[in-house]
């Protein structure tokens, strides 16, 4: 397993034990980076207009289109570390 993958898995675990819950904007960014890192570019249809949460998540993920999984992993790690105060 690569060092980046190990750090990503640790950051994923750390994100669940943060001292305070991040605001919704940061939560969407974490979600989008996680999906981009684990799945790649968005591969589903955009949710309907009445699915506000699903649509916000889809839009955040779609905004990262073209970013490589390794870039997304590193950005996720950096974001979680900044939230932990490192």
KEKE-3310 file (N, C-alpha, C; in steps of 0.2 Angstrom, whole numbers, plus 5000, padded with zeros to 4 digits):
npx = (5004:5003:5011:5004:4991:4990:4991:4979:4969:4971:4968:4955:4950:4953:4945:4933:4934:4936:4938:4928:4913:4915:4909:4895:4900:4913:4911:4905:4916:4925:4918:4917:4930:4934:4925:4931:4943:4941:4933:4934:4930:4914:4900:4887:4870:4864:4856:4838:4829:4822:4829:4839:4851:4857:4859:4868:4879:4882:4885:4897:4906:4906:4912:4926:4930:4941:4952:4965:4964:4975:4979:4967:4967:4978:4974:4963:4969:4977:4967:4960:4971:4973:4961:4962:4972:4985)
npy = (4994:5011:5025:5037:5032:5026:5037:5044:5035:5036:5050:5050:5042:5051:5062:5059:5060:5073:5088:5098:5099:5102:5116:5117:5120:5116:5102:5098:5100:5090:5079:5079:5078:5066:5057:5060:5055:5042:5037:5044:5055:5062:5050:5048:5053:5070:5074:5076:5092:5094:5087:5093:5091:5080:5086:5096:5089:5082:5092:5098:5088:5086:5098:5095:5088:5080:5081:5071:5055:5054:5068:5072:5064:5069:5083:5081:5075:5086:5095:5089:5089:5103:5106:5099:5106:5106)
npz = (5000:4996:5003:5002:5001:5014:5022:5018:5022:5036:5038:5034:5045:5055:5052:5057:5070:5074:5084:5084:5074:5057:5047:5035:5022:5022:5025:5013:5005:5010:5008:4993:4990:4995:4988:4975:4976:4979:4969:4957:4943:4944:4942:4940:4938:4940:4954:4957:4957:4969:4979:4989:4997:4991:4978:4981:4986:4975:4966:4972:4971:4957:4954:4955:4944:4934:4942:4948:4957:4966:4968:4974:4985:4992:4994:5002:5014:5017:5020:5031:5040:5042:5049:5060:5066:5062)
capx = (5000:5007:5011:4998:4985:4990:4989:4972:4965:4972:4965:4948:4948:4954:4940:4927:4935:4938:4935:4922:4911:4916:4903:4892:4904:4919:4909:4904:4923:4927:4914:4919:4937:4934:4923:4935:4949:4940:4929:4936:4925:4907:4898:4880:4866:4863:4849:4832:4829:4820:4834:4844:4857:4860:4862:4874:4885:4884:4889:4903:4910:4907:4917:4933:4931:4948:4957:4967:4963:4981:4978:4961:4969:4983:4970:4959:4974:4979:4961:4959:4976:4971:4955:4965:4976:4992)
capy = (5000:5017:5030:5042:5029:5025:5044:5046:5031:5039:5056:5048:5040:5057:5067:5057:5062:5080:5091:5101:5097:5108:5119:5113:5121:5111:5095:5097:5099:5084:5074:5079:5076:5059:5054:5060:5051:5034:5035:5048:5059:5060:5045:5047:5059:5075:5073:5081:5099:5094:5083:5098:5089:5076:5090:5100:5085:5080:5098:5099:5082:5088:5103:5092:5084:5081:5081:5064:5053:5056:5075:5073:5061:5074:5088:5078:5075:5093:5099:5086:5091:5110:5105:5096:5112:5104)
capz = (5000:4995:5008:5001:5003:5021:5025:5016:5027:5042:5037:5034:5052:5059:5050:5061:5077:5075:5091:5082:5067:5052:5044:5029:5016:5023:5025:5006:5002:5012:5004:4986:4989:4996:4982:4969:4978:4979:4963:4951:4941:4945:4937:4941:4935:4945:4958:4955:4960:4976:4983:4990:4999:4986:4973:4984:4986:4968:4963:4975:4968:4950:4953:4956:4938:4931:4947:4949:4963:4970:4970:4979:4992:4995:4996:5008:5019:5019:5023:5038:5045:5044:5053:5067:5068:5061)
cpx = (5004:5006:5006:4992:4984:4988:4982:4968:4965:4968:4957:4946:4948:4948:4933:4928:4937:4934:4929:4920:4912:4909:4901:4897:4910:4917:4908:4911:4926:4924:4916:4926:4938:4931:4927:4941:4948:4936:4931:4930:4918:4904:4891:4876:4865:4856:4844:4833:4826:4824:4840:4851:4861:4863:4868:4880:4887:4888:4896:4908:4911:4912:4924:4934:4938:4954:4959:4965:4969:4981:4973:4963:4973:4979:4966:4963:4976:4973:4960:4964:4975:4966:4957:4970:4984:4995)
cpy = (5006:5021:5035:5039:5028:5032:5046:5042:5034:5046:5055:5046:5047:5062:5065:5058:5069:5083:5095:5099:5103:5110:5115:5114:5116:5104:5093:5096:5092:5078:5073:5076:5068:5055:5054:5056:5043:5032:5038:5052:5057:5055:5043:5054:5063:5074:5078:5087:5099:5090:5088:5096:5085:5080:5094:5096:5083:5086:5099:5094:5084:5093:5101:5088:5086:5080:5073:5062:5054:5063:5075:5070:5066:5080:5087:5078:5082:5096:5096:5089:5098:5110:5103:5101:5110:5108)
cpz = (5000:5002:5008:5003:5010:5024:5024:5021:5034:5043:5038:5041:5056:5058:5054:5068:5078:5081:5089:5075:5063:5049:5038:5023:5017:5023:5018:5003:5004:5008:4997:4985:4990:4990:4976:4970:4977:4973:4957:4950:4942:4939:4937:4938:4941:4948:4956:4959:4968:4981:4984:4992:4994:4980:4975:4984:4979:4964:4965:4972:4961:4949:4954:4949:4935:4936:4948:4956:4968:4973:4975:4985:4996:4998:5002:5014:5022:5023:5030:5043:5047:5049:5060:5070:5067:5055)
residu = (UNK:UNK:UNK:UNK:UNK:UNK:UNK:UNK:UNK:UNK:UNK:UNK:UNK:UNK:UNK:UNK:UNK:UNK:UNK:UNK:UNK:UNK:UNK:UNK:UNK:UNK:UNK:UNK:UNK:UNK:UNK:UNK:UNK:UNK:UNK:UNK:UNK:UNK:UNK:UNK:UNK:UNK:UNK:UNK:UNK:UNK:UNK:UNK:UNK:UNK:UNK:UNK:UNK:UNK:UNK:UNK:UNK:UNK:UNK:UNK:UNK:UNK:UNK:UNK:UNK:UNK:UNK:UNK:UNK:UNK:UNK:UNK:UNK:UNK:UNK:UNK:UNK:UNK:UNK:UNK:UNK:UNK:UNK:UNK:UNK:UNK)
# end
